[in-house]
């Protein structure tokens, strides 16, 4: 269901059993296209799944750049790259005409099969870097996180996932130019196991006992 920030801010709750959480998948894509036929894109994917008493880890890092342009053609506003966030934060700084910038983030609960659906095609890389003239794209898996960045004349895109410290997800886009199309997209999948019959019975009993509280005394 799609909900607004005000609704999310009031939600609270708990999950039924920690053993139901069996993995995590994160996919990040950043891309930019300029009116001068320049293009750059970077993507990173990480899949962690519980296997027995340990975990399996798969990674995929890709980047591309084409075209070029004068790196000194436009200046950028500063400040977005130094902002530290807890939770999810999105920043947009835009100057010019005819620009399009998007910061999209999605979080969902999935089963292991869905999270693993295309992981066989992961290239196993933890870093990728591409450049063509002033176009630059890179993705790097860090210790406890991942960072994706794309740069073009007058354009800078960043996505960061940091599992250390306070933890957080940050998406930022800065444009100082005209006719630029750029975007950040992040998908976070929390992998959960199916509820066992025993857990289902225990939960049903718990809900039934809770219902007894409504009976008149």
N, C-alpha and C positions, 0 to 999 in steps of 0.2 A: 504494500500500500504506500502511496505517496503522501507524506505528511510534511507540514511546515516546521520551521525551527522552533516556534513557540510550543508546538505539541511535543516535539522531541525533548525539550527542556524540562517537561513535567513528568517524563516517564521514569519509572523505577521498577525494580523487580529482581528476580534471581533465576538462575537456571537450575534444573532438577538434579543433575549429577555431573560432576566434573569429568567423569569418564566419557560423557557424551561428546565432549569437544575433542576431536581427533586430528585436527589439522588446520592449516591456513593457506590461502592462496592470495597473492596480490599481483595485479597487472597494472602497469603504468605505461601510458603512451603520450608523448608530446610531439607536436608537429607545427610547422610554420610554412607558409607559402607567400612569396613577395610578388609585387607587380612586375618585377624585373626577371621573372621566371626562375627565381631561386627557391629552393625547397630543402627542408631538413626535417628529419624525424628520428626519434629514439624511442625504444620500447624495452621494458624489462618485466620479466615474470618470474615469480618465485613460488614454489609449491612445497609445503612441508606437511607430511602425513605420518601419523603414528604407525609404526610397524613393530609388533611384539613389544619388547621393552625399550625400543629405541625409536628413531625417526628416520624417514627417507627424505632427502632434500634434492629438488630438481630446480635448475635455473635456466633462464633464456635471456640473452642480451643482444640487441640488434640496433644498428644505427645506419643512417644514410644521409648524404648531402649532395646537392647538385646545384649548378648555377654559380653564383658568386655575388659580386657587388662590392662597392666601396665600404669598408668597415667604418670609415669616418663620416659616412653620409648623414647620420643622425645621432643625436645624443640621447641618453636614457635618463629618466628619473631614477634616483637611488633610494634605498631604504628597505625594499621588500625582501632582499636576500638576507638581511640581518634580523628579521623578525623571528622570534622563537614562539612556538605554539604548543599548547597542550590540547589534545583532541584533534579536531579537523579545522584548518584555517585556509581561507581562499582570499587572494589579493589580486586586484587588477589596477594597473596604472596605464592610462591610455591618453595619448596626445596625437592629434591629426584628424584626418577625414577618411571615411569609408573603411574603417577597420572593423574586424570582427575577432573577438577574443572570448573563449569559453573555458571555464574551470568546472569540470564535472566530476563528482565522486559518488560512488554507489557502494553500499554495504549490504550483503545478503548472507543468509544461512543456506548451505547446500549440503548434499550428501557426498561421500567420497568419489562416487562415479562421475558426478558432474564436475567436481573440481579437477579430476584427472583426465577429463575428456580429450584434451589435445596435448597432454604433457609428453607424449611419446615423441613429439616434434621439437621439444626443447633442445637447444644446441649445447647446453651444459656450460656456456660461457657466463662469467660474472662481470665482464667489462667489455664495452664496445665504444669506439670513438671514430667518427667520420668528419671530414672537412673538405670543403670545396670553396676556395676563395674566402669570402667572409661568412659563409654558411658553416655552421658547426653543430654537431649533435653527439651527445655522449650519454652513456648509462653506466653506473658503477654500483655494485653491491658492496656495502660497507659492513663493518662488524656490527650487526644488529640493526641494519637498515638498508635502504637503497636510495640513490639520488639519480634523477634524470634531468638533463639540461639541454636546451636547444637555443642557439644564438644566430641571429641574422642582423644585417644593418638596421639599427634602431629597434631591435627586438630581442627580448630575453625571456625564456620560459624556464621554470624550475618546478620540479616535484620532489618532495623529500618524505620518506617514511623513516622515522626514528624510533626504535624500540628501547633505547637507553634513556636514562634520566627520567624526565616527566613523560616522555613518549609523545608522539604526535604525527599528524599528517599535514603537510603544507603544500599548497599549490599557488604559484604566483606567475603572473604574466605582465610584462611591461612592453609597451609599444610607443614609439615616437616616430611616426611616419604616416603614410597614406596607403590605403588599399591593401593592408596586410590581413591575412586570414591565419589565425593561430589558435591552438587549443591544448589544454591538458585534460587527460581523462584517467581516472583511477578507479579500479574495481577491486574491492576487498571481499573475499569470500571466506566465511568462517565455516569450517567443515565439521559437521556433527554426525554422530553415528545414530542409527535407528534405535528407538527405545525397545528394550527387551521385554518379553511378556511379563517377567517378574516385576520390572520397573513399572509397567503399565498397570498391573494389579495393585501395586503399592500406592501409586498415584491415585487410582480410582478409590481405594479405601480412604486415603487422606482426604479426598474431595468429599466423600460421603460423610465422614466425621465432621468436616467443616460445615456441611449442610445441617447437621443436627443442632447447631447453634441457633438456627432460625426457629426452632420449635418453641412454642410457648412453655413457660415454666409453671 
